[in-house]
Amino acid sequence: MTDSTNLSEAQAAQPHPDLTSLDRLVGTWAVSGEAEGTVVYEWTEGGFFLLQHVDLGGNKGLEVIGHEHRYNEDPSADIRSRYYGFSEGETLDYTYEIKDDTLTIWMGERNSPAY
């Protein structure tokens, strides 16, 4: 049994427009420097989340990027992510921002010293 009100709301839901600023990340990127390998960005069906598949020096992981949206709450104002490190078994939280041609990724909350 489903609640037709919730079904209608889910069908009407649309991704936040600021997520389109991440479109330029979609594709496969070669990473060089201290860490070498590739990252691949792709949208999930519906466009609510951007996935980053990471393979850097044999360390593999997945990052899910979008607006945090807890049950019965409004979506977060910031674009947030959770990284799952398959090789290390760790999870890390980040906050994303694109302004003009500058991408800033903070570890944890916006304006943290680690970016």
CYANA upper distance limits for C-alpha pairs under 8 A (distance plus 0.5 A):
  2 THR  CA      6 ASN  CA      8.47
  2 THR  CA      7 LEU  CA      7.86
  3 ASP  CA      7 LEU  CA      6.82
  4 SER  CA      8 SER  CA      6.56
  5 THR  CA      9 GLU  CA      6.83
  6 ASN  CA     10 ALA  CA      6.64
  7 LEU  CA     11 GLN  CA      6.64
  8 SER  CA     12 ALA  CA      6.67
  9 GLU  CA     13 ALA  CA      6.61
 14 GLN  CA     46 GLY  CA      8.36
 14 GLN  CA     48 PHE  CA      8.07
 15 PRO  CA     19 LEU  CA      7.70
 15 PRO  CA     46 GLY  CA      8.01
 15 PRO  CA     47 GLY  CA      6.62
 15 PRO  CA     48 PHE  CA      5.38
 16 HIS  CA     48 PHE  CA      8.06
 16 HIS  CA     67 HIS  CA      8.27
 19 LEU  CA     23 ASP  CA      8.10
 19 LEU  CA     48 PHE  CA      8.35
 19 LEU  CA     66 GLY  CA      7.60
 19 LEU  CA     79 ILE  CA      8.10
 21 SER  CA     98 ILE  CA      7.08
 22 LEU  CA     26 VAL  CA      7.98
 22 LEU  CA     50 LEU  CA      8.45
 22 LEU  CA     98 ILE  CA      8.01
 25 LEU  CA     41 TYR  CA      6.71
 26 VAL  CA     40 VAL  CA      7.68
 26 VAL  CA     41 TYR  CA      5.12
 26 VAL  CA     42 GLU  CA      5.88
 26 VAL  CA     43 TRP  CA      8.07
 27 GLY  CA     40 VAL  CA      6.08
 27 GLY  CA     41 TYR  CA      5.81
 27 GLY  CA     42 GLU  CA      7.18
 28 THR  CA     38 THR  CA      7.36
 28 THR  CA     39 VAL  CA      6.37
 28 THR  CA     40 VAL  CA      4.85
 28 THR  CA     41 TYR  CA      7.05
 29 TRP  CA     38 THR  CA      6.03
 29 TRP  CA     39 VAL  CA      5.80
 29 TRP  CA     40 VAL  CA      6.71
 30 ALA  CA     36 GLU  CA      8.06
 30 ALA  CA     37 GLY  CA      6.49
 30 ALA  CA     38 THR  CA      5.16
 30 ALA  CA     39 VAL  CA      7.23
 31 VAL  CA     35 ALA  CA      7.32
 31 VAL  CA     36 GLU  CA      5.54
 31 VAL  CA     37 GLY  CA      5.73
 31 VAL  CA     38 THR  CA      6.03
 31 VAL  CA     39 VAL  CA      7.79
 31 VAL  CA     56 LEU  CA      8.23
 32 SER  CA     36 GLU  CA      5.00
 32 SER  CA     37 GLY  CA      7.37
 35 ALA  CA     56 LEU  CA      6.49
 35 ALA  CA     57 GLY  CA      7.01
 36 GLU  CA     56 LEU  CA      5.80
 36 GLU  CA     57 GLY  CA      6.16
 37 GLY  CA     55 ASP  CA      6.16
 37 GLY  CA     56 LEU  CA      4.80
 37 GLY  CA     57 GLY  CA      6.29
 37 GLY  CA     58 GLY  CA      8.47
 38 THR  CA     54 VAL  CA      6.88
 38 THR  CA     55 ASP  CA      5.92
 38 THR  CA     56 LEU  CA      6.67
 39 VAL  CA     52 GLN  CA      6.95
 39 VAL  CA     53 HIS  CA      6.00
 39 VAL  CA     54 VAL  CA      5.13
 39 VAL  CA     55 ASP  CA      6.66
 39 VAL  CA     56 LEU  CA      8.24
 40 VAL  CA     51 LEU  CA      8.41
 40 VAL  CA     52 GLN  CA      6.02
 40 VAL  CA     53 HIS  CA      5.57
 40 VAL  CA     54 VAL  CA      7.24
 41 TYR  CA     50 LEU  CA      7.17
 41 TYR  CA     51 LEU  CA      6.00
 41 TYR  CA     52 GLN  CA      5.01
 41 TYR  CA     53 HIS  CA      6.95
 42 GLU  CA     50 LEU  CA      6.18
 42 GLU  CA     51 LEU  CA      5.82
 42 GLU  CA     52 GLN  CA      7.24
 43 TRP  CA     47 GLY  CA      6.11
 43 TRP  CA     48 PHE  CA      8.21
 43 TRP  CA     49 PHE  CA      6.51
 43 TRP  CA     50 LEU  CA      5.01
 43 TRP  CA     51 LEU  CA      6.58
 44 THR  CA     48 PHE  CA      7.22
 44 THR  CA     49 PHE  CA      6.07
 44 THR  CA     50 LEU  CA      6.63
 44 THR  CA     51 LEU  CA      7.43
 48 PHE  CA     66 GLY  CA      6.78
 48 PHE  CA     67 HIS  CA      8.31
 49 PHE  CA     64 VAL  CA      6.85
 49 PHE  CA     65 ILE  CA      5.85
 49 PHE  CA     66 GLY  CA      5.28
 49 PHE  CA     67 HIS  CA      8.36
 50 LEU  CA     64 VAL  CA      6.50
 50 LEU  CA     65 ILE  CA      5.48
 50 LEU  CA     66 GLY  CA      6.98
 51 LEU  CA     62 LEU  CA      7.42
 51 LEU  CA     63 GLU  CA      6.18
 51 LEU  CA     64 VAL  CA      5.37
 51 LEU  CA     65 ILE  CA      6.69
 52 GLN  CA     62 LEU  CA      6.13
 52 GLN  CA     63 GLU  CA      5.41
 52 GLN  CA     64 VAL  CA      7.09
 52 GLN  CA     65 ILE  CA      8.29
 53 HIS  CA     60 LYS  CA      8.09
 53 HIS  CA     61 GLY  CA      6.60
 53 HIS  CA     62 LEU  CA      5.29
 53 HIS  CA     63 GLU  CA      7.12
 54 VAL  CA     59 ASN  CA      8.03
 54 VAL  CA     60 LYS  CA      5.72
 54 VAL  CA     61 GLY  CA      5.46
 54 VAL  CA     62 LEU  CA      6.46
 54 VAL  CA     63 GLU  CA      8.31
 55 ASP  CA     59 ASN  CA      6.07
 55 ASP  CA     60 LYS  CA      4.96
 55 ASP  CA     61 GLY  CA      7.26
 56 LEU  CA     60 LYS  CA      6.97
 59 ASN  CA     85 GLY  CA      7.98
 59 ASN  CA     86 PHE  CA      7.81
 59 ASN  CA     87 SER  CA      5.93
 59 ASN  CA     88 GLU  CA      8.36
 60 LYS  CA     85 GLY  CA      6.76
 60 LYS  CA     86 PHE  CA      6.07
 60 LYS  CA     87 SER  CA      6.40
 61 GLY  CA     83 TYR  CA      7.48
 61 GLY  CA     84 TYR  CA      5.90
 61 GLY  CA     85 GLY  CA      4.84
 61 GLY  CA     86 PHE  CA      5.50
 61 GLY  CA     87 SER  CA      7.74
 62 LEU  CA     83 TYR  CA      6.22
 62 LEU  CA     84 TYR  CA      5.75
 62 LEU  CA     85 GLY  CA      7.20
 62 LEU  CA     86 PHE  CA      8.24
 63 GLU  CA     81 SER  CA      7.02
 63 GLU  CA     82 ARG  CA      6.07
 63 GLU  CA     83 TYR  CA      4.59
 63 GLU  CA     84 TYR  CA      6.61
 64 VAL  CA     81 SER  CA      5.87
 64 VAL  CA     82 ARG  CA      6.06
 64 VAL  CA     83 TYR  CA      7.02
 65 ILE  CA     79 ILE  CA      7.44
 65 ILE  CA     80 ARG  CA      6.33
 65 ILE  CA     81 SER  CA      4.75
 65 ILE  CA     82 ARG  CA      7.35
 66 GLY  CA     79 ILE  CA      5.70
 66 GLY  CA     80 ARG  CA      6.02
 66 GLY  CA     81 SER  CA      6.71
 67 HIS  CA     75 PRO  CA      6.27
 67 HIS  CA     76 SER  CA      5.94
 67 HIS  CA     77 ALA  CA      7.66
 67 HIS  CA     78 ASP  CA      6.95
 67 HIS  CA     79 ILE  CA      5.34
 67 HIS  CA     80 ARG  CA      6.09
 67 HIS  CA     81 SER  CA      8.35
 68 GLU  CA     75 PRO  CA      6.09
 68 GLU  CA     76 SER  CA      5.75
 68 GLU  CA     79 ILE  CA      7.83
 68 GLU  CA     80 ARG  CA      6.61
 68 GLU  CA     81 SER  CA      8.29
 69 HIS  CA     73 GLU  CA      7.05
 69 HIS  CA     74 ASP  CA      6.76
 69 HIS  CA     75 PRO  CA      4.77
 69 HIS  CA     76 SER  CA      6.80
 70 ARG  CA     74 ASP  CA      7.82
 70 ARG  CA     75 PRO  CA      7.59
 76 SER  CA     80 ARG  CA      8.41
 78 ASP  CA     95 THR  CA      7.24
 78 ASP  CA     96 TYR  CA      7.73
 78 ASP  CA     97 GLU  CA      8.28
 79 ILE  CA     95 THR  CA      6.33
 79 ILE  CA     96 TYR  CA      5.84
 79 ILE  CA     97 GLU  CA      7.46
 80 ARG  CA     93 ASP  CA      7.81
 80 ARG  CA     94 TYR  CA      6.25
 80 ARG  CA     95 THR  CA      5.02
 80 ARG  CA     96 TYR  CA      6.60
 81 SER  CA     93 ASP  CA      6.15
 81 SER  CA     94 TYR  CA      5.63
 81 SER  CA     95 THR  CA      6.80
 81 SER  CA     96 TYR  CA      8.17
 82 ARG  CA     91 THR  CA      7.08
 82 ARG  CA     92 LEU  CA      6.10
 82 ARG  CA     93 ASP  CA      5.14
 82 ARG  CA     94 TYR  CA      6.95
 83 TYR  CA     90 GLU  CA      8.42
 83 TYR  CA     91 THR  CA      5.81
 83 TYR  CA     92 LEU  CA      5.50
 83 TYR  CA     93 ASP  CA      6.84
 83 TYR  CA     94 TYR  CA      8.38
 84 TYR  CA     89 GLY  CA      7.55
 84 TYR  CA     90 GLU  CA      6.45
 84 TYR  CA     91 THR  CA      5.18
 84 TYR  CA     92 LEU  CA      7.32
 85 GLY  CA     89 GLY  CA      5.80
 85 GLY  CA     90 GLU  CA      5.58
 85 GLY  CA     91 THR  CA      6.69
 86 PHE  CA     90 GLU  CA      7.81
 92 LEU  CA    107 MET  CA      8.15
 92 LEU  CA    108 GLY  CA      8.20
 93 ASP  CA    107 MET  CA      6.70
 93 ASP  CA    108 GLY  CA      5.60
 94 TYR  CA    105 ILE  CA      6.96
 94 TYR  CA    106 TRP  CA      6.00
 94 TYR  CA    107 MET  CA      5.05
 94 TYR  CA    108 GLY  CA      5.20
 94 TYR  CA    109 GLU  CA      7.24
 95 THR  CA    105 ILE  CA      6.15
 95 THR  CA    106 TRP  CA      5.68
 95 THR  CA    107 MET  CA      7.09
 95 THR  CA    108 GLY  CA      6.73
 95 THR  CA    109 GLU  CA      6.41
 95 THR  CA    110 ARG  CA      6.36
 96 TYR  CA    103 LEU  CA      7.82
 96 TYR  CA    104 THR  CA      6.43
 96 TYR  CA    105 ILE  CA      5.18
 96 TYR  CA    106 TRP  CA      7.11
 96 TYR  CA    110 ARG  CA      8.45
 97 GLU  CA    103 LEU  CA      6.32
 97 GLU  CA    104 THR  CA      5.76
 97 GLU  CA    105 ILE  CA      7.02
 98 ILE  CA    102 THR  CA      6.07
 98 ILE  CA    103 LEU  CA      4.97
 98 ILE  CA    104 THR  CA      6.84
 99 LYS  CA    103 LEU  CA      7.19
104 THR  CA    115 TYR  CA      7.22
105 ILE  CA    115 TYR  CA      5.89
106 TRP  CA    110 ARG  CA      6.34
106 TRP  CA    111 ASN  CA      7.18
106 TRP  CA    112 SER  CA      6.57
106 TRP  CA    113 PRO  CA      8.19
106 TRP  CA    114 ALA  CA      6.31
106 TRP  CA    115 TYR  CA      4.62
107 MET  CA    112 SER  CA      7.20
107 MET  CA    114 ALA  CA      5.97
107 MET  CA    115 TYR  CA      6.41
108 GLY  CA    112 SER  CA      7.28
111 ASN  CA    115 TYR  CA      8.42
